[in-house]
Amino acid sequence: MPPFAVEVHPLAADEAEAAERWYRERNETAAARFRRELDRACKG
């Protein structure tokens, strides 16, 4: 399957960053996993 472009609404990007910070305050591993899955989902 060929890659495709994903456009992220600025408010969604802000929310994802806030969620990552929330995870990081509680657990560094969880934050890294959250970011990895978010990146994977956006790459398609």
Secondary structure as GFF3:
##gff-version 3
##sequence-region A 1 44
A	DSSP	alpha_helix	10	26	.	.	.	ID=ss1
A	DSSP	alpha_helix	28	43	.	.	.	ID=ss2
###
